């Protein structure tokens, strides 16, 4: 016990679930089980009426299904009656032929069966013939054709009776029902958490060294219910998933295994809590099937668990230990469990609480285009970026903060220069094509249109003094979509404003050369 506490902690308490122990749980009235703990189905068939004749149509199976006392009685009576009937027939032949009156006084008289004088001698002759003993004192003579015919009939009938009764006894003795006696199930089932999920578990074991080939386990929930239409279904059967989809129901039953049923939304125990377990009435039927390795016959072992035999917040004790060169199974701890911390809520309540306490979902930022997607994705991204560029305010708000400050500073200098008519530092004549497309559109939206009635007034586009290092930094800091648009869009063509001459847009040196010409 101290070793178990060191292994599992001081908070765990070992619970012995054997029949000799008592529990502090409230005592409930024992109710009728559908399947007993030994696997016997507690069902009786009555009022068959004329359907009893169906049992005689399958007489061999009927005899095998009978209890041993009835089988032995039928076996003894069948042989006794057959021997008496056949001995009587030999006595009748001797009586009709007059063999009983001629007891050997006439040496020239040949009887049908030698040395048959009465019924006991006829009975002994039949036994010697049937058992092929042949003591030599009684035998059939060649002058008795009816005796030869009866001898052939006796041989055929004896073979049929021997094959039927001995075969029936052999099948009954070799039935795999006794093999199921060495397949163990835990006395109780437990409910606890495994891998963060609430699970119903029980344990199975094989006491023999011979294996169960293709062992498979199934579980049925037996519970009465009422349909929404008002129909009452007594002892309704519902399947419990013990790993059918994952293959966990196929067992390699060499050592004791713990069978697990996950309580999820598809489980009928989804609403079951520790409190509601005390008021429920159900029965879990466990069916273990497999092929006996020694005989090749299919064996089935059954047991059941009622609501009183389901322990909430318990777990089975380990029974496997590693010895020198082999693994040892301690079946003395097979039925024992220990308590573990388990929430008393149902799986449905736990799921609702986890959904309420879970954080809100964070929006996922759009991913940048991958170079492995080809030109098609690049064109699509450029089109999407161009659609966003139609709104300068929205596009400017998506730029990095440092680039926004630089753009706003350059726009203020440009606007101040346009209003005062002075040039910015550098004095180089340039067009807005030297700027990126996004800044051009931001600039075009901020420059007011030429007022009507003042055709002589023109707007001079002055150069922005961008040095090479600052321009490279801006280009590297621009988003991928704006960089793509800047590289793919050519500089716009300058057109003369309305009401002005083309010569006015030329530099002063070129205007002077034109005036000299």
Order of alpha helices (4+ residues) and beta strands (2+ residues): alpha-beta-alpha-alpha-alpha-alpha-alpha-beta-beta-beta-beta-beta-beta-beta-alpha-beta-beta-beta-beta-beta-beta-beta-alpha-alpha-alpha-alpha-alpha-alpha-alpha-alpha
